[in-house]
Amino acid sequence: MKKKYIIFILGIAMVAAISGCGRTSHKAPGEEIISEAETSMEESFSVEEISDKAQEDEETEKQSEESEVSEAQEETASQEMKAPEPDTTVYGNTPGNIMGGGLFLEDDNYFYLYHGYDNCVYRTDRKTGISDKLVDGYCLQLNLVDGKIYANNAQEESVIEIDPESGQVTEIRKGGVEYLMSADRELYFMDTSDNSLRKLSLDSMEETVLVDQPIVTPCIYKDRVYFALDSGEHFLYSVPREGGEMTRINAVHSYMPTIYKDRIYYLGMENEEYSIRVMGIDGSGEKIVVETDAVFMNLFRDRLYYVDGTDRSKVYFIDLEAESQVPESVELEARIEEAVNRYAIETVSEYRLDGYMGLNFQQDYMAFMCAETMDGQQYMDEYLYEVEGDRVLPVAYFFVDRKVMEAAMKEATKEAKEESANLGQTAPSAPQTPARTYPPGNYSPGSVYGPKLSQAELDQVADAVQAYLNSYDFSAMSDYDKVETAHDYLCSICEFAPDWRYNRANTAWGALVYYEAQCSGYARAMKALCDAMGIGCYYVHADEYAMNPSHQWNEVCIDGNWYIIDVQGNDKSGFRAFYLLSDDTYGAMSGMSWDRSSVPACPADYY
């Protein structure tokens, strides 16, 4: 069970490397955010303000009573009216966000978002919408502490500090971590070498082991850390933030504790049945809230949000202040489809939201990734949902210059109309234009190089392939040399496209003519180059069970044996991570699955 909650965190870096089919962005359902830690971010200020006001009222009332009550009565009245001391804990990101990757932060001036398809962290000005890239790499579990961002660099297996103003990136701890969270000026995390719970002081850089046993899904609340002990029983425990003895809280197989007003909400399992449960922080008064196999539980403004594990296309929330805590659904599918068609050149006639991949809440927004199907094709996108505007924004458009984008859309639309008009004209009877020649391959409409490409665009692909053939002497090359040449050629000329909807990024035209493509464009272009060289090659698409159902890659034949090669994944990661692999190796490394019966078997790695 625990693996399904860890796999998103572990897998999102790999998905970023091999994702290639779009992204989007969206925002959160209204009201203010209440983090899982009662005084995190926005709430930490509201508690202090309420406390200050209460103390001022107390002093005024106390002065008016001095002439009316005795000293003893004054003391009693003062004690009754005295406001509680504020909890000054300052939290970076919330446990619920961390379980969804911790991809999104927000302060008064900027948004900070890990962009899975550009594989970097962006900072976006809230007023102007202008974005700048802070750092490249798989920087997950973002935390904002005193103006600096602390992140888990999953690829480098380190904790880094990012200064948004200077752009300086500093490695402050070497070693793999998960569940990176901050409280005050301390970082809390699970060390992946032994799965122990640790904290790191940002002032002294001193590291402390809080729990020397394997833990999962920690949650910081006030002066303690709550977590599930990763043992056979999997009960909930807590430990003081300064260190000390563990305290067992319950005796139920438990995951994902999240705390609201001294009540722990968590996912429990008994008799193989899952349910969201609630109890006091001491374990008292435990009861079932709703029977569900929930994932990505998160708190936001008096509400507990979750994705139903049996149908990940649905998001629900429970009003924690209501007498009857009945789950209500959040309907965003129609808004997403409207947003896609508002910005895309080609209208999407059929849209389906297949599943959410994490929910990240901030002050006025919800950021999320989702798997979706558009006109029969599967994609994985990122969105922001804006509360006050009640609209969904694709992240793909959130981080581009709108004027440039609109101009490109206008020009592309104009070219498409001109092309359509030209195709409809009657060709003159004479003189006849000699038929052009093509390199080996399929350059007819409907080709695997791009089923929606026009003949004119396919001709441009053919010209690009012919130019490639003219650039090398293939007569003395082995099959391996040819495959390597095509792979390195694509990596040298093509860059990962910011969005699949533009410039034919999912076709060989995007990779070989426009020089920007997503995974499908890389794979289709690799197919075209291999066809031209006489190398056996298949274009392969992930199935619905894959970590990224939208991903595509190739199988190539070398000396009669078949191997998997993922050009886009290699180009984006900067090294040959997916190069001439067997079916089993690629599946294990990438999280991909596909219809293996439709393509030749790849039984062994090349090396």
C-alpha positions as semicolon CSV with decimal commas, in nm:
position;residue;x (nm);y (nm);z (nm)
1;M;0,000;0,000;0,000
2;K;0,267;0,251;0,098
3;K;0,428;0,231;-0,244
4;K;0,135;0,396;-0,416
5;Y;0,189;0,709;-0,207
6;I;0,562;0,716;-0,262
7;I;0,561;0,634;-0,632
8;F;0,441;0,979;-0,739
9;I;0,726;1,149;-0,554
10;L;0,985;0,902;-0,682
11;G;0,841;0,886;-1,030
12;I;0,775;1,250;-1,114
13;A;1,141;1,313;-1,195
14;M;1,140;1,023;-1,439
15;V;0,811;1,144;-1,586
16;A;0,968;1,486;-1,635
17;A;1,249;1,330;-1,837
18;I;1,025;1,118;-2,056
19;S;0,711;1,331;-2,067
20;G;0,643;1,473;-2,407
21;C;0,283;1,549;-2,469
22;G;0,165;1,876;-2,328
23;R;0,092;2,046;-2,002
24;T;-0,162;2,271;-1,850
25;S;-0,232;2,466;-1,538
26;H;-0,518;2,535;-1,300
27;K;-0,617;2,698;-0,974
28;A;-0,783;2,612;-0,646
29;P;-1,142;2,626;-0,523
30;G;-1,207;2,952;-0,340
31;E;-1,140;3,083;0,011
32;E;-0,813;3,109;0,199
33;I;-0,568;2,827;0,244
34;I;-0,541;2,653;0,576
35;S;-0,238;2,432;0,567
36;E;-0,205;2,101;0,738
37;A;0,009;2,275;0,991
38;E;-0,234;2,503;1,172
39;T;-0,015;2,811;1,144
40;S;0,153;2,759;0,810
41;M;0,196;3,044;0,563
42;E;-0,117;3,259;0,551
43;E;-0,260;3,131;0,877
44;S;0,056;3,211;1,071
45;F;-0,016;3,578;1,008
46;S;-0,387;3,559;1,086
47;V;-0,322;3,394;1,422
48;E;-0,076;3,665;1,521
49;E;-0,314;3,942;1,413
50;I;-0,599;3,792;1,611
51;S;-0,372;3,752;1,912
52;D;-0,256;4,115;1,897
53;K;-0,612;4,239;1,875
54;A;-0,717;4,022;2,164
55;Q;-0,435;4,156;2,379
56;E;-0,530;4,517;2,298
57;D;-0,894;4,451;2,386
58;E;-0,782;4,284;2,707
59;E;-0,583;4,588;2,818
60;T;-0,871;4,827;2,748
61;E;-1,122;4,617;2,935
62;K;-0,878;4,559;3,215
63;Q;-0,837;4,936;3,273
64;S;-1,214;4,993;3,285
65;E;-1,255;4,722;3,545
66;E;-0,989;4,850;3,785
67;S;-1,239;5,081;3,955
68;E;-1,509;4,816;3,975
69;V;-1,344;4,494;4,084
70;S;-1,093;4,397;4,344
71;E;-0,737;4,298;4,267
72;A;-0,833;3,932;4,294
73;Q;-1,131;3,982;4,065
74;E;-0,912;4,169;3,818
75;E;-0,669;3,881;3,808
76;T;-0,951;3,632;3,752
77;A;-1,104;3,841;3,473
78;S;-0,764;3,892;3,315
79;Q;-0,699;3,519;3,312
80;E;-1,038;3,451;3,155
81;M;-0,987;3,704;2,874
82;K;-0,619;3,648;2,810
83;A;-0,550;3,545;2,450
84;P;-0,340;3,234;2,393
85;E;0,022;3,285;2,301
86;P;0,054;3,273;1,922
87;D;0,239;2,982;1,764
88;T;0,513;3,161;1,569
89;T;0,604;2,858;1,360
90;V;0,663;2,954;0,996
91;Y;0,611;2,669;0,751
92;G;0,735;2,643;0,394
93;N;0,523;2,386;0,215
94;T;0,248;2,175;0,368
95;P;0,254;1,796;0,410
96;G;-0,044;1,760;0,178
97;N;0,136;1,955;-0,092
98;I;0,451;1,751;-0,039
99;M;0,253;1,430;-0,100
100;G;0,155;1,581;-0,436
101;G;0,515;1,663;-0,523
102;G;0,537;2,001;-0,346
103;L;0,547;2,168;-0,686
104;F;0,389;2,507;-0,614
105;L;0,459;2,804;-0,383
106;E;0,320;3,154;-0,366
107;D;0,410;3,474;-0,184
108;D;0,283;3,831;-0,211
109;N;0,480;3,902;-0,529
110;Y;0,552;3,577;-0,708
111;F;0,444;3,226;-0,797
112;Y;0,710;2,955;-0,781
113;L;0,636;2,638;-0,973
114;Y;0,828;2,329;-1,075
115;H;0,747;2,291;-1,442
116;G;0,757;1,918;-1,521
117;Y;0,785;1,957;-1,898
118;D;1,054;2,221;-1,904
119;N;1,212;2,038;-1,608
120;C;1,290;2,353;-1,411
121;V;1,159;2,592;-1,146
122;Y;0,998;2,913;-1,270
123;R;0,932;3,235;-1,083
124;T;0,638;3,436;-1,219
125;D;0,550;3,793;-1,130
126;R;0,192;3,797;-1,000
127;K;0,119;4,138;-1,151
128;T;0,286;4,122;-1,492
129;G;0,283;3,748;-1,557
130;I;0,648;3,768;-1,666
131;S;0,837;3,450;-1,581
132;D;1,202;3,370;-1,538
133;K;1,371;3,036;-1,493
134;L;1,537;2,996;-1,153
135;V;1,703;2,657;-1,189
136;D;1,707;2,355;-1,418
137;G;1,658;2,003;-1,290
138;Y;1,414;1,788;-1,096
139;C;1,360;2,028;-0,806
140;L;1,065;1,891;-0,610
141;Q;0,917;1,952;-0,263
142;L;0,971;2,328;-0,273
143;N;0,990;2,524;0,053
144;L;1,010;2,901;0,091
145;V;1,205;3,014;0,398
146;D;1,306;3,379;0,452
147;G;1,296;3,457;0,081
148;K;1,494;3,154;-0,031
149;I;1,369;2,829;-0,180
150;Y;1,482;2,492;-0,053
151;A;1,418;2,194;-0,278
152;N;1,484;1,824;-0,321
153;N;1,700;1,789;-0,632
154;A;1,598;1,434;-0,711
155;Q;1,834;1,388;-1,004
156;E;2,144;1,497;-0,812
157;E;2,019;1,343;-0,485
158;S;2,078;1,656;-0,282
159;V;1,902;1,938;-0,100
160;I;1,962;2,274;-0,263
161;E;1,908;2,639;-0,170
162;I;1,787;2,872;-0,446
163;D;1,819;3,250;-0,414
164;P;1,541;3,385;-0,640
165;E;1,698;3,732;-0,658
166;S;2,050;3,635;-0,763
167;G;1,972;3,298;-0,920
168;Q;2,247;3,138;-0,714
169;V;2,200;2,768;-0,637
170;T;2,385;2,613;-0,344
171;E;2,397;2,248;-0,248
172;I;2,350;2,236;0,129
173;R;2,319;1,860;0,179
174;K;2,432;1,562;-0,024
175;G;2,218;1,250;-0,023
176;G;1,870;1,145;-0,129
177;V;1,569;1,272;0,065
178;E;1,191;1,257;0,047
179;Y;0,909;1,452;0,214
180;L;1,122;1,770;0,240
181;M;0,935;2,021;0,462
182;S;1,035;2,326;0,663
183;A;0,928;2,474;0,995
184;D;1,087;2,791;1,132
185;R;1,445;2,764;1,004
186;E;1,466;2,387;1,005
187;L;1,424;2,134;0,725
188;Y;1,256;1,801;0,800
189;F;1,285;1,501;0,569
190;M;1,321;1,127;0,530
191;D;1,675;1,014;0,444
192;T;1,638;0,762;0,161
193;S;1,950;0,568;0,267
194;D;1,770;0,427;0,572
195;N;1,427;0,598;0,561
196;S;1,495;0,763;0,898
197;L;1,332;1,093;1,000
198;R;1,581;1,379;1,025
199;K;1,600;1,755;1,056
200;L;1,860;2,006;0,939
201;S;1,913;2,347;1,099
202;L;1,955;2,617;0,836
203;D;2,146;2,830;1,086
204;S;2,403;2,580;1,212
205;M;2,371;2,317;0,935
206;E;2,360;2,060;1,213
207;E;2,170;1,745;1,122
208;T;1,972;1,549;1,382
209;V;1,818;1,203;1,357
210;L;1,472;1,227;1,516
211;V;1,361;0,869;1,445
212;D;1,615;0,601;1,354
213;Q;1,350;0,365;1,218
214;P;1,190;0,374;0,869
215;I;0,901;0,622;0,847
216;V;0,665;0,748;0,575
217;T;0,434;1,049;0,518
218;P;0,547;1,285;0,797
219;C;0,346;1,591;0,901
220;I;0,466;1,887;1,109
221;Y;0,218;2,036;1,355
222;K;0,317;2,288;1,621
223;D;0,598;2,137;1,829
224;R;0,580;1,777;1,702
225;V;0,626;1,568;1,389
226;Y;0,358;1,308;1,312
227;F;0,427;1,010;1,086
228;A;0,351;0,647;1,009
229;L;0,614;0,402;1,125
230;D;0,701;0,190;0,824
231;S;0,668;-0,146;0,998
232;G;0,425;-0,434;0,963
233;E;0,173;-0,258;1,188
234;H;0,216;0,084;1,027
235;F;0,070;0,277;1,322
236;L;0,084;0,656;1,365
237;Y;0,343;0,806;1,598
238;S;0,470;1,149;1,692
239;V;0,804;1,281;1,814
240;P;0,902;1,625;1,953
241;R;1,063;1,852;1,697
242;E;1,361;1,898;1,926
243;G;1,399;1,521;1,950
244;G;1,304;1,269;2,217
245;E;1,083;0,969;2,272
246;M;0,829;0,856;2,015
247;T;0,465;0,842;2,120
248;R;0,225;0,595;1,960
249;I;-0,108;0,753;1,869
250;N;-0,325;0,475;1,729
251;A;-0,338;0,105;1,648
252;V;-0,466;0,123;1,288
253;H;-0,267;0,069;0,968
254;S;-0,225;0,437;0,876
255;Y;-0,098;0,677;0,609
256;M;-0,085;1,051;0,534
257;P;-0,164;1,220;0,866
258;T;-0,283;1,577;0,819
259;I;-0,387;1,793;1,113
260;Y;-0,652;2,060;1,148
261;K;-0,740;2,226;1,480
262;D;-0,586;1,951;1,694
263;R;-0,761;1,678;1,496
264;I;-0,568;1,424;1,288
265;Y;-0,722;1,323;0,958
266;Y;-0,556;1,023;0,796
267;L;-0,610;0,725;0,570
268;G;-0,660;0,405;0,767
269;M;-0,687;0,043;0,661
270;E;-0,866;-0,238;0,841
271;N;-0,961;-0,574;0,689
272;E;-0,816;-0,455;0,356
273;E;-1,072;-0,170;0,349
274;Y;-0,957;0,195;0,338
275;S;-1,125;0,496;0,494
276;I;-1,052;0,856;0,588
277;R;-1,055;0,874;0,968
278;V;-1,030;1,143;1,231
279;M;-0,914;1,149;1,592
280;G;-0,765;1,383;1,847
281;I;-0,390;1,440;1,846
282;D;-0,370;1,201;2,140
283;G;-0,560;0,931;1,949
284;S;-0,889;0,983;2,131
285;G;-1,235;0,982;1,972
286;E;-1,134;0,800;1,656
287;K;-1,406;0,759;1,394
288;I;-1,450;0,697;1,021
289;V;-1,533;1,005;0,814
290;V;-1,583;0,838;0,476
291;E;-1,510;0,496;0,328
292;T;-1,267;0,557;0,043
293;D;-0,925;0,461;-0,086
294;A;-0,806;0,823;-0,099
295;V;-0,486;0,961;-0,249
296;F;-0,334;1,310;-0,239
297;M;-0,520;1,423;0,074
298;N;-0,472;1,796;0,135
299;L;-0,616;2,073;0,352
300;F;-0,743;2,401;0,211
301;R;-0,965;2,653;0,391
302;D;-1,160;2,434;0,632
303;R;-1,183;2,161;0,371
304;L;-1,009;1,829;0,329
305;Y;-0,954;1,754;-0,040
306;Y;-0,869;1,414;-0,181
307;V;-0,862;1,214;-0,502
308;D;-1,056;0,888;-0,498
309;G;-0,808;0,607;-0,555
310;T;-1,065;0,396;-0,738
311;D;-1,149;0,677;-0,983
312;R;-0,866;0,928;-1,003
313;S;-1,063;1,155;-1,236
314;K;-1,263;1,278;-0,936
315;V;-1,162;1,529;-0,668
316;Y;-1,373;1,551;-0,353
317;F;-1,370;1,773;-0,047
318;I;-1,513;1,739;0,302
319;D;-1,617;2,054;0,488
320;L;-1,449;2,007;0,825
321;E;-1,666;2,272;0,989
322;A;-1,997;2,125;0,876
323;E;-2,208;1,912;1,106
324;S;-2,258;1,654;0,834
325;Q;-1,921;1,580;0,673
326;V;-2,049;1,449;0,342
327;P;-1,802;1,444;0,048
328;E;-1,873;1,687;-0,234
329;S;-1,715;1,670;-0,579
330;V;-1,512;1,942;-0,751
331;E;-1,608;1,965;-1,117
332;L;-1,319;2,095;-1,328
333;E;-1,333;1,885;-1,643
334;A;-1,550;2,131;-1,836
335;R;-1,332;2,425;-1,728
336;I;-1,018;2,246;-1,842
337;E;-1,169;2,169;-2,182
338;E;-1,278;2,531;-2,218
339;A;-0,927;2,650;-2,130
340;V;-0,766;2,413;-2,378
341;N;-0,990;2,531;-2,660
342;R;-0,950;2,895;-2,559
343;Y;-0,576;2,881;-2,624
344;A;-0,518;2,597;-2,871
345;I;-0,513;2,644;-3,246
346;E;-0,696;2,321;-3,318
347;T;-1,025;2,273;-3,135
348;V;-1,047;1,965;-2,917
349;S;-1,379;1,802;-2,997
350;E;-1,362;1,526;-2,734
351;Y;-1,200;1,578;-2,394
352;R;-1,180;1,342;-2,097
353;L;-1,000;1,392;-1,765
354;D;-0,850;1,052;-1,682
355;G;-0,683;1,118;-1,349
356;Y;-0,530;1,378;-1,118
357;M;-0,160;1,356;-1,032
358;G;-0,143;1,554;-0,709
359;L;-0,313;1,864;-0,567
360;N;-0,100;2,159;-0,454
361;F;-0,279;2,446;-0,278
362;Q;-0,159;2,798;-0,208
363;Q;-0,329;3,126;-0,112
364;D;-0,569;3,157;-0,405
365;Y;-0,472;2,877;-0,637
366;M;-0,465;2,504;-0,683
367;A;-0,189;2,363;-0,903
368;F;-0,223;2,011;-1,036
369;M;-0,111;1,769;-1,300
370;C;-0,354;1,537;-1,470
371;A;-0,368;1,263;-1,728
372;E;-0,623;1,334;-1,999
373;T;-0,746;1,220;-2,338
374;M;-0,801;1,468;-2,621
375;D;-0,951;1,342;-2,945
376;G;-0,833;0,991;-2,869
377;Q;-0,475;1,089;-2,778
378;Q;-0,347;1,067;-2,420
379;Y;-0,150;1,347;-2,255
380;M;-0,027;1,464;-1,918
381;D;-0,068;1,836;-1,846
382;E;-0,027;2,093;-1,569
383;Y;-0,292;2,351;-1,474
384;L;-0,362;2,632;-1,231
385;Y;-0,714;2,692;-1,109
386;E;-0,777;3,056;-1,022
387;V;-1,027;3,097;-0,740
388;E;-1,167;3,447;-0,784
389;G;-1,176;3,425;-1,163
390;D;-1,313;3,071;-1,147
391;R;-1,104;2,972;-1,445
392;V;-0,843;2,719;-1,542
393;L;-0,511;2,829;-1,691
394;P;-0,281;2,587;-1,875
395;V;0,071;2,618;-1,737
396;A;0,193;2,590;-2,095
397;Y;0,051;2,936;-2,160
398;F;0,112;3,072;-1,814
399;F;0,487;3,071;-1,876
400;V;0,511;3,219;-2,223
401;D;0,504;3,569;-2,368
402;R;0,137;3,609;-2,458
403;K;0,203;3,854;-2,746
404;V;0,452;3,618;-2,907
405;M;0,215;3,327;-2,856
406;E;-0,083;3,509;-3,006
407;A;0,122;3,624;-3,304
408;A;0,240;3,267;-3,364
409;M;-0,116;3,139;-3,339
410;K;-0,238;3,403;-3,584
411;E;0,037;3,325;-3,833
412;A;-0,018;2,949;-3,803
413;T;-0,391;2,993;-3,858
414;K;-0,325;3,213;-4,162
415;E;-0,087;2,956;-4,312
416;A;-0,337;2,677;-4,252
417;K;-0,613;2,871;-4,430
418;E;-0,386;2,954;-4,724
419;E;-0,277;2,593;-4,750
420;S;-0,638;2,475;-4,744
421;A;-0,731;2,724;-5,016
422;N;-0,437;2,618;-5,232
423;L;-0,526;2,251;-5,200
424;G;-0,879;2,331;-5,313
425;Q;-0,774;2,502;-5,634
426;T;-0,790;2,321;-5,965
427;A;-0,442;2,248;-6,095
428;P;-0,371;2,366;-6,451
429;S;-0,375;2,094;-6,716
430;A;-0,037;2,198;-6,855
431;P;0,249;2,210;-6,809
432;Q;0,271;1,905;-6,585
433;T;0,510;1,928;-6,286
434;P;0,744;1,627;-6,270
435;A;0,679;1,405;-5,971
436;R;0,934;1,468;-5,696
437;T;1,149;1,197;-5,548
438;Y;1,153;1,093;-5,183
439;P;1,405;0,918;-4,962
440;P;1,303;0,571;-4,839
441;G;1,005;0,599;-4,608
442;N;0,636;0,691;-4,604
443;Y;0,559;1,047;-4,710
444;S;0,192;1,000;-4,798
445;P;-0,091;1,170;-4,601
446;G;-0,162;0,979;-4,283
447;S;0,203;0,877;-4,247
448;V;0,338;0,769;-3,908
449;Y;0,569;1,071;-3,937
450;G;0,262;1,283;-3,863
451;P;-0,091;1,160;-3,942
452;K;-0,226;1,517;-3,960
453;L;0,060;1,664;-4,164
454;S;-0,028;1,806;-4,503
455;Q;0,153;1,686;-4,813
456;A;0,346;2,012;-4,820
457;E;0,465;1,951;-4,464
458;L;0,553;1,589;-4,542
459;D;0,757;1,715;-4,837
460;Q;0,949;1,939;-4,597
461;V;1,013;1,639;-4,374
462;A;1,141;1,449;-4,678
463;D;1,375;1,737;-4,764
464;A;1,508;1,741;-4,407
465;V;1,566;1,364;-4,412
466;Q;1,742;1,389;-4,748
467;A;1,966;1,664;-4,610
468;Y;2,052;1,431;-4,321
469;L;2,138;1,151;-4,564
470;N;2,360;1,387;-4,762
471;S;2,549;1,490;-4,449
472;Y;2,702;1,152;-4,363
473;D;2,868;0,859;-4,536
474;F;2,655;0,566;-4,429
475;S;2,819;0,316;-4,664
476;A;3,080;0,209;-4,407
477;M;2,859;0,242;-4,098
478;S;2,735;-0,054;-3,895
479;D;2,373;-0,073;-3,779
480;Y;2,484;0,052;-3,438
481;D;2,669;0,348;-3,593
482;K;2,362;0,444;-3,794
483;V;2,133;0,435;-3,490
484;E;2,383;0,633;-3,285
485;T;2,421;0,892;-3,562
486;A;2,044;0,943;-3,592
487;H;2,003;0,963;-3,211
488;D;2,283;1,219;-3,168
489;Y;2,167;1,417;-3,473
490;L;1,818;1,460;-3,329
491;C;1,956;1,556;-2,988
492;S;2,179;1,818;-3,149
493;I;1,920;1,988;-3,371
494;C;1,599;1,954;-3,167
495;E;1,487;2,099;-2,837
496;F;1,195;2,001;-2,617
497;A;0,889;2,200;-2,727
498;P;0,709;2,415;-2,468
499;D;0,374;2,274;-2,577
500;W;0,250;1,991;-2,796
501;R;-0,028;2,199;-2,954
502;Y;0,198;2,432;-3,151
503;N;0,434;2,401;-3,445
504;R;0,351;2,034;-3,502
505;A;0,552;1,942;-3,191
506;N;0,411;1,588;-3,196
507;T;0,530;1,515;-3,549
508;A;0,853;1,459;-3,737
509;W;0,798;1,805;-3,889
510;G;0,837;1,962;-3,545
511;A;1,165;1,780;-3,480
512;L;1,326;1,796;-3,826
513;V;1,190;2,122;-3,969
514;Y;1,095;2,347;-3,677
515;Y;1,356;2,192;-3,443
516;E;1,120;2,177;-3,145
517;A;0,929;1,863;-3,052
518;Q;0,778;1,663;-2,771
519;C;0,821;1,289;-2,725
520;S;0,598;1,196;-3,018
521;G;0,787;1,430;-3,251
522;Y;1,123;1,285;-3,148
523;A;0,997;0,929;-3,194
524;R;0,836;0,998;-3,532
525;A;1,151;1,175;-3,653
526;M;1,369;0,886;-3,536
527;K;1,142;0,654;-3,733
528;A;1,186;0,870;-4,046
529;L;1,567;0,878;-4,016
530;C;1,588;0,503;-3,955
531;D;1,358;0,429;-4,250
532;A;1,582;0,637;-4,473
533;M;1,896;0,451;-4,355
534;G;1,736;0,108;-4,387
535;I;1,729;0,044;-4,012
536;G;1,426;-0,141;-3,879
537;C;1,233;0,091;-3,647
538;Y;0,898;0,098;-3,469
539;Y;0,713;0,394;-3,321
540;V;0,577;0,289;-2,977
541;H;0,305;0,451;-2,764
542;A;0,252;0,392;-2,390
543;D;-0,075;0,240;-2,277
544;E;-0,322;0,358;-2,013
545;Y;-0,141;0,174;-1,735
546;A;0,190;0,359;-1,784
547;M;0,316;0,623;-1,543
548;N;0,280;0,867;-1,833
549;P;0,019;0,729;-2,074
550;S;0,111;1,001;-2,326
551;H;0,473;0,900;-2,376
552;Q;0,620;0,764;-2,702
553;W;0,954;0,616;-2,802
554;N;1,112;0,372;-3,053
555;E;1,232;0,020;-3,103
556;V;1,530;-0,018;-3,337
557;C;1,692;-0,322;-3,495
558;I;2,070;-0,369;-3,470
559;D;2,222;-0,676;-3,630
560;G;1,889;-0,859;-3,617
561;N;1,815;-0,781;-3,251
562;W;1,561;-0,530;-3,125
563;Y;1,623;-0,264;-2,858
564;I;1,433;0,025;-2,703
565;I;1,562;0,379;-2,751
566;D;1,398;0,692;-2,607
567;V;1,552;0,991;-2,785
568;Q;1,342;1,259;-2,615
569;G;1,406;1,116;-2,270
570;N;1,780;1,110;-2,339
571;D;1,787;1,459;-2,488
572;K;1,598;1,611;-2,198
573;S;1,795;1,432;-1,926
574;G;2,129;1,513;-2,092
575;F;2,258;1,156;-2,086
576;R;2,177;0,821;-2,245
577;A;1,945;0,700;-1,974
578;F;1,719;0,505;-2,214
579;Y;1,956;0,379;-2,479
580;L;1,925;0,037;-2,643
581;L;1,746;-0,132;-2,355
582;S;1,543;-0,447;-2,313
583;D;1,168;-0,437;-2,252
584;D;1,208;-0,519;-1,885
585;T;1,489;-0,271;-1,819
586;Y;1,306;0,015;-1,988
587;G;0,979;-0,066;-1,816
588;A;1,146;-0,075;-1,475
589;M;1,345;0,246;-1,530
590;S;1,072;0,456;-1,686
591;G;0,747;0,326;-1,538
592;M;0,622;0,274;-1,894
593;S;0,397;-0,006;-2,013
594;W;0,272;-0,079;-2,365
595;D;0,120;-0,345;-2,586
596;R;0,428;-0,562;-2,623
597;S;0,248;-0,797;-2,861
598;S;0,227;-0,522;-3,125
599;V;0,606;-0,478;-3,160
600;P;0,906;-0,713;-3,164
601;A;1,035;-0,836;-2,828
602;C;1,346;-0,671;-2,687
603;P;1,483;-0,948;-2,465
604;A;1,823;-0,803;-2,372
605;D;2,010;-0,477;-2,322
606;Y;2,266;-0,396;-2,593
607;Y;2,554;-0,365;-2,345
